[in-house]
Each structure stands twice: as structure tokens, then as C-alpha cells.
Amino acid sequence: MRSSSRRRRRGFTLIELLVVIAIIATLISLLLPAVQQAREAARRTQCKNNIKQLALAMHNYHDVYTMFPPGMCVSSRYPTDKSAYSWAVMILPFVEQANLYNHLEPNNPQPLSDALGTAKLTSMQFELKVFLCPSDPSQRHNLDRRLLTSLGALIPVSTSNFVASHGVKLSFPGNGAFDLNSSTQIRDITDGTSNTFLLGERATGDIGKTGKHGAAIWIGVSNDRSQGLPDNGPTSVLGSCAFLMQTGTWLENRSVYLPNQCFSSMHTGGAQFALADGSVRFVSQSVESRIGSPSDDPTQWGIYQKLGACADGQPFGSF
């Protein structure tokens, strides 16, 4: 009776195994979006910390020089030499990058385009995480904002996801806090520092309807080729509120899309902005945005445009 007394071993049936697998797959499908949202929340927080650090660096620069850095520090040989180091280079000593600043020598009269053929190119291609948004999976060497050398070569340099506010105008001088050789002081921001943009995000990728990419670079502008591609003109380091956030739609001509000049981000629903008081706000892309006629009349602007200008004199409510 040995065989009859022996207990049979019982395992999982195929149906039971399939049921368990189905339950596990369902749980994963429920948990995965939550995990992705948590990761994006962490990336968004890091992005906010980065732009906050840049805003504090702007204020530290102001403490030392009694003004914010110029949007573009144009050469004394302008317009023959249209190269210009950006605001981002000027604040490098205030984001613990003094060695990089000294190596670039932004006060050296050597044209930026000539410097590309020297050892400075390594510095220009240096990836600085403080200028990057973790939510943006961009290439760290910007292939859409290459700088033009004096020999006609196009060299990719390091990407930035943050641009300074030029205001609402497309031309120079602008009506924002940053311009060509600007020297804006806090007292010049008569609209109030909590109502004026300093910096905003600029995403890479196809964010508009033209297939153009919008990301900036932190180094500056080489000899102007802003009328063609690649666009390495002032929009490489400056952003305008004359265009709708995210899409790059030009408000004066809705058939024109220029995502390489607007503010944008890879975050859902809007973008991070640093205000002139040093605070950081996530501004919704649905914020009131309009330019009436005439376009230079601030009473015809939406809240978004009023935030871009620093002395339009127009009050507005919460945003």
C-alpha cells in the first residue's frame, strides 16, 4: 500500500498561473502612471531649483555691479563684430563656475567667432546642469544653434533650457529686463519685481507647427546669421512674450510660428519662470495672452505680455 499512502503533489494549473500573471499585469498598469508622475514631479522640482539658482545669481550680480547682467554683451566693434557673450556667461562666477568664466575671458576683445578655433571651444561645449531642465531629453550639444566661426564653420555648443526676458518687442531696444548691452537696475522695474519676468524656460523638440527646435545656448551669439538657419542670433539667449507660450504662435500674425523665439517647456500645461524678485512661478500656458492694435499699446496686452515688460505701467490681477 506504499503507493496509495503516498500524497500526491499538487502544483499550479495553467489557468491559475495565467490569472496570477493577469493580476500582476493589471497592478503594474495601475502603478506605472503613478511612478511616471512621481518622476516628472521630481524633474519639475529640479528644474525649479535650477532656475531659482540662476535668479539668485542674477541678484548676486546686481549686488556687486548694481545692475542685472546685460542680455547680450555686444563687442565694441559692433556691428562689424556681431558676436556677444550672454547673460549666462556673466553670472558664471555666481553659480560656482568662476574658473570657466576666467577661461572664457568674456571681457577679452577677441571675437567670439574666432575663439571657437581655440581651446575655448571645450569650455563652450561644457555641459552645465544648472542651465538644463531634467524633463527635456535634449542633445547636450545644440545642433540647431551652432555658432559661426570666422572661417565659416558651424560648431555646436552646449544647450541651455533657459532664456532671459526681452519683453514683448522683437526689435532692439526691447521692453523687458534684458537687451543688447542692457544695464537694468531693480529701480528700473517700475511694474514691480513680483510682476516682471527675469528668466523663462525654452524647450527643445518640435514644439511648434514648423518643425523648428527652440532650445537656447548659454554661451552667446556669434557673427549674425539670424535670418537663416541655423538661428544663432539674439533668440539664442533671449525670449519674447510676443509669441504664445509652447506653440510659438506670433500674436501679431497668427500664421507665423517661431518656437525658437518663445518661452516653452516639456512640462505639461505651462513653463517655469523666475521673476525679478527672485521667486519662481509655474505659469500656465492658458494665462491671458493677447496683443491688440496698436501692438505697442500695453493697455491692449494680456497678462502674459505685461509680465514680460518691466515698465508698461499696467496693473493686473493674479496669474
C-alpha positions as CSV (number, residue, x, y, z in Angstrom):
1,M,0.0,0.0,0.0
2,R,3.0,2.3,-0.3
3,S,1.7,4.0,-3.5
4,S,-1.8,4.5,-2.1
5,S,-0.5,6.1,1.1
6,R,1.8,8.5,-0.7
7,R,0.4,12.0,-1.1
8,R,0.1,13.5,-4.5
9,R,2.0,16.7,-5.0
10,R,-0.3,19.5,-6.3
11,G,1.1,22.5,-8.4
12,F,-0.5,25.5,-10.1
13,T,-2.7,24.8,-13.0
14,L,-2.1,26.7,-16.2
15,I,-5.3,28.7,-15.7
16,E,-4.3,29.7,-12.2
17,L,-0.9,30.8,-13.5
18,L,-2.5,32.9,-16.2
19,V,-4.8,34.5,-13.6
20,V,-1.8,35.5,-11.4
21,I,0.0,36.9,-14.4
22,A,-3.1,38.9,-15.4
23,I,-3.4,40.3,-11.9
24,I,0.3,41.3,-11.8
25,A,0.0,43.0,-15.2
26,T,-3.1,44.9,-14.0
27,L,-1.3,46.1,-10.9
28,I,1.7,47.3,-13.0
29,S,-0.5,49.1,-15.4
30,L,-2.1,50.9,-12.5
31,L,1.2,51.7,-10.8
32,L,3.2,52.8,-13.8
33,P,1.4,56.1,-14.4
34,A,1.8,57.0,-10.7
35,V,5.6,56.2,-10.9
36,Q,5.9,58.3,-14.1
37,Q,4.1,61.2,-12.4
38,A,6.3,61.0,-9.4
39,R,9.4,61.0,-11.6
40,E,8.1,64.0,-13.6
41,A,7.3,65.8,-10.3
42,A,10.9,65.3,-9.2
43,R,12.2,66.5,-12.5
44,R,10.0,69.6,-12.4
45,T,11.2,70.3,-8.9
46,Q,14.8,70.1,-10.0
47,C,14.0,72.4,-13.0
48,K,12.5,74.9,-10.5
49,N,15.7,74.7,-8.3
50,N,17.9,75.3,-11.4
51,I,16.0,78.4,-12.5
52,K,15.9,79.6,-8.9
53,Q,19.6,79.3,-8.6
54,L,20.0,81.4,-11.8
55,A,17.7,84.0,-10.4
56,L,19.7,84.2,-7.2
57,A,22.9,84.5,-9.3
58,M,21.3,87.4,-11.1
59,H,20.6,89.2,-7.8
60,N,24.1,88.5,-6.5
61,Y,25.4,90.0,-9.8
62,H,23.2,93.0,-9.1
63,D,24.6,93.3,-5.6
64,V,28.1,93.5,-7.0
65,Y,27.6,95.6,-10.1
66,T,24.4,97.5,-9.1
67,M,22.6,96.2,-12.2
68,F,21.5,92.9,-13.7
69,P,23.8,91.4,-16.4
70,P,23.3,92.5,-20.0
71,G,21.2,90.2,-22.0
72,M,24.0,90.2,-24.6
73,C,27.3,91.8,-24.0
74,V,28.0,93.2,-27.5
75,S,31.5,93.9,-28.8
76,S,32.8,97.4,-29.0
77,R,33.3,96.6,-32.7
78,Y,29.5,96.1,-33.3
79,P,28.1,95.8,-35.9
80,T,31.3,94.7,-37.7
81,D,31.7,92.1,-35.0
82,K,28.3,90.8,-34.0
83,S,29.5,88.3,-31.5
84,A,28.3,88.7,-27.9
85,Y,28.6,86.7,-24.7
86,S,25.3,86.2,-23.0
87,W,23.9,87.0,-19.6
88,A,24.5,83.4,-18.6
89,V,28.3,83.8,-19.0
90,M,28.2,86.9,-16.9
91,I,26.7,85.1,-13.9
92,L,29.0,82.1,-14.1
93,P,31.1,83.2,-11.1
94,F,27.8,83.3,-9.1
95,V,26.9,79.7,-9.9
96,E,30.3,78.4,-8.7
97,Q,31.8,78.4,-12.2
98,A,34.5,81.2,-11.8
99,N,37.2,79.0,-13.4
100,L,35.0,78.5,-16.5
101,Y,34.3,82.3,-16.6
102,N,38.0,83.1,-16.4
103,H,38.9,80.6,-19.1
104,L,36.3,82.1,-21.5
105,E,37.5,85.6,-20.8
106,P,34.3,87.4,-21.8
107,N,35.9,90.8,-21.4
108,N,38.6,89.9,-23.9
109,P,38.0,91.9,-27.1
110,Q,38.7,88.7,-29.2
111,P,35.6,88.0,-31.3
112,L,33.6,85.1,-30.0
113,S,33.6,83.5,-33.5
114,D,37.5,83.5,-33.5
115,A,37.5,81.9,-30.1
116,L,35.8,78.8,-31.5
117,G,39.0,77.7,-33.1
118,T,40.9,77.7,-29.8
119,A,40.9,75.7,-26.6
120,K,37.9,77.8,-25.5
121,L,35.7,75.5,-27.7
122,T,35.9,72.9,-25.0
123,S,34.5,75.4,-22.5
124,M,31.8,76.4,-24.8
125,Q,30.7,72.8,-25.2
126,F,30.8,72.2,-21.4
127,E,27.5,70.8,-20.1
128,L,26.2,72.9,-17.2
129,K,23.3,71.1,-15.5
130,V,22.1,74.4,-13.9
131,F,21.1,75.5,-17.4
132,L,19.2,72.4,-18.2
133,C,15.7,71.1,-17.5
134,P,15.8,67.4,-16.5
135,S,12.4,66.9,-18.2
136,D,13.9,67.9,-21.6
137,P,15.7,65.0,-23.2
138,S,17.6,67.3,-25.5
139,Q,21.1,66.7,-27.0
140,R,23.6,68.5,-24.8
141,H,25.4,69.9,-27.9
142,N,22.9,72.1,-29.6
143,L,22.8,71.2,-33.3
144,D,20.1,73.9,-34.1
145,R,22.0,76.8,-32.5
146,R,25.5,76.2,-33.9
147,L,27.9,79.2,-33.8
148,L,29.5,80.5,-36.9
149,T,33.3,80.7,-36.8
150,S,35.4,83.3,-38.7
151,L,36.3,80.6,-41.2
152,G,32.6,79.8,-41.9
153,A,32.4,76.6,-40.0
154,L,29.3,75.9,-37.9
155,I,30.2,74.5,-34.4
156,P,27.6,73.0,-32.0
157,V,27.9,74.3,-28.4
158,S,26.3,73.5,-25.1
159,T,22.5,73.6,-24.8
160,S,20.5,75.8,-22.4
161,N,16.8,75.4,-21.5
162,F,16.6,79.0,-20.0
163,V,16.4,82.3,-21.8
164,A,16.2,85.9,-20.4
165,S,13.2,88.0,-20.9
166,H,13.4,90.6,-23.8
167,G,9.9,91.7,-23.2
168,V,7.2,91.9,-25.9
169,K,9.1,93.7,-28.8
170,L,11.0,91.7,-31.4
171,S,13.3,94.7,-32.2
172,F,16.0,96.3,-30.1
173,P,15.8,98.0,-27.8
174,G,13.2,95.8,-26.1
175,N,10.9,96.5,-23.2
176,G,12.0,93.6,-20.9
177,A,14.7,93.4,-18.3
178,F,17.4,92.2,-20.8
179,D,18.7,93.7,-24.0
180,L,21.8,94.4,-26.0
181,N,24.4,95.8,-23.5
182,S,21.5,96.4,-21.1
183,S,22.2,97.6,-17.6
184,T,18.8,97.2,-15.9
185,Q,18.6,98.1,-12.2
186,I,15.9,97.0,-9.8
187,R,14.6,100.6,-9.7
188,D,14.0,100.4,-13.4
189,I,11.5,97.7,-13.0
190,T,8.7,100.1,-12.1
191,D,6.0,97.4,-12.7
192,G,7.2,95.7,-9.5
193,T,9.7,92.9,-9.2
194,S,6.9,90.4,-8.4
195,N,5.2,91.2,-11.7
196,T,8.1,91.0,-14.1
197,F,9.9,88.1,-15.8
198,L,13.6,87.7,-15.5
199,L,14.0,84.2,-17.0
200,G,11.9,81.5,-18.5
201,E,12.1,78.1,-20.0
202,R,12.9,77.2,-23.6
203,A,12.3,73.6,-24.7
204,T,13.9,71.6,-27.5
205,G,11.9,69.4,-29.8
206,D,9.1,70.1,-32.3
207,I,7.0,72.4,-30.1
208,G,5.5,74.4,-32.9
209,K,4.0,73.8,-36.3
210,T,7.1,74.5,-38.3
211,G,9.2,71.6,-37.2
212,K,11.8,74.0,-35.8
213,H,13.5,73.4,-32.5
214,G,13.5,76.1,-29.8
215,A,16.3,75.4,-27.3
216,A,18.8,78.0,-26.5
217,I,22.5,78.0,-25.8
218,W,24.2,79.6,-22.8
219,I,27.4,80.9,-24.4
220,G,26.1,83.7,-26.5
221,V,25.8,84.8,-30.1
222,S,28.5,84.6,-32.9
223,N,28.5,86.6,-36.1
224,D,24.9,87.2,-37.0
225,R,23.1,84.7,-39.2
226,S,19.8,85.1,-37.6
227,Q,18.0,85.5,-40.9
228,G,18.8,81.9,-42.0
229,L,19.3,78.5,-40.4
230,P,20.8,77.7,-38.0
231,D,19.5,80.6,-36.0
232,N,22.3,81.8,-33.8
233,G,21.1,85.3,-33.4
234,P,19.8,87.1,-30.2
235,T,17.0,84.5,-29.8
236,S,19.7,82.0,-28.8
237,V,19.8,83.6,-25.4
238,L,16.6,85.8,-25.2
239,G,12.9,85.1,-25.2
240,S,9.9,87.2,-26.2
241,C,6.3,87.3,-24.9
242,A,5.2,88.4,-28.4
243,F,4.7,84.7,-29.1
244,L,2.3,82.3,-27.4
245,M,3.9,80.0,-24.8
246,Q,4.6,76.5,-26.1
247,T,3.4,76.9,-29.7
248,G,5.4,79.9,-30.7
249,T,2.4,81.5,-32.5
250,W,3.2,85.1,-33.3
251,L,0.3,87.1,-31.8
252,E,0.6,89.9,-34.5
253,N,0.3,87.4,-37.3
254,R,-1.3,84.1,-36.3
255,S,0.0,82.3,-39.4
256,V,3.6,82.7,-38.3
257,Y,5.1,80.2,-35.8
258,L,8.5,80.8,-34.3
259,P,9.1,78.3,-31.4
260,N,12.8,79.3,-31.4
261,Q,11.8,82.7,-30.0
262,C,9.0,81.9,-27.5
263,F,9.1,80.5,-23.9
264,S,8.2,76.8,-23.7
265,S,8.8,73.7,-21.7
266,M,8.4,69.9,-21.7
267,H,6.2,70.2,-18.6
268,T,2.5,69.7,-19.1
269,G,0.4,72.8,-19.0
270,G,3.0,75.6,-18.9
271,A,6.6,76.6,-18.0
272,Q,8.7,77.7,-15.1
273,F,9.6,81.4,-14.8
274,A,11.8,83.4,-12.5
275,L,10.5,86.8,-11.5
276,A,12.6,89.8,-10.8
277,D,12.0,89.4,-7.0
278,G,13.9,86.1,-7.2
279,S,10.8,83.9,-6.8
280,V,9.9,81.1,-9.3
281,R,6.4,80.5,-10.6
282,F,4.9,77.9,-12.8
283,V,2.9,79.9,-15.3
284,S,0.0,78.2,-17.1
285,Q,0.0,78.3,-20.9
286,S,-3.7,79.3,-20.6
287,V,-2.7,82.6,-19.0
288,E,-4.3,85.6,-20.8
289,S,-2.1,86.3,-23.8
290,R,-3.0,88.9,-26.4
291,I,-1.7,91.8,-28.4
292,G,-4.2,94.3,-29.6
293,S,-3.9,97.2,-32.0
294,P,-1.6,99.0,-32.0
295,S,0.7,96.3,-30.8
296,D,2.9,98.6,-28.8
297,D,0.0,99.8,-26.7
298,P,0.3,98.0,-23.3
299,T,-3.4,98.6,-22.5
300,Q,-4.1,96.1,-25.3
301,W,-1.8,93.4,-23.9
302,G,-2.7,90.3,-21.9
303,I,-1.3,89.4,-18.5
304,Y,1.4,87.3,-20.1
305,Q,2.7,90.3,-22.2
306,K,2.5,92.6,-19.1
307,L,4.7,90.1,-17.2
308,G,7.3,90.3,-20.0
309,A,7.6,94.1,-19.9
310,C,9.3,95.7,-17.0
311,A,7.8,99.2,-17.1
312,D,4.5,99.1,-19.0
313,G,2.6,100.6,-16.1
314,Q,-0.4,98.3,-16.5
315,P,-1.7,96.6,-13.3
316,F,-3.2,93.1,-13.4
317,G,-4.6,90.5,-11.1
318,S,-3.3,87.1,-10.1
319,F,-1.8,84.8,-12.6
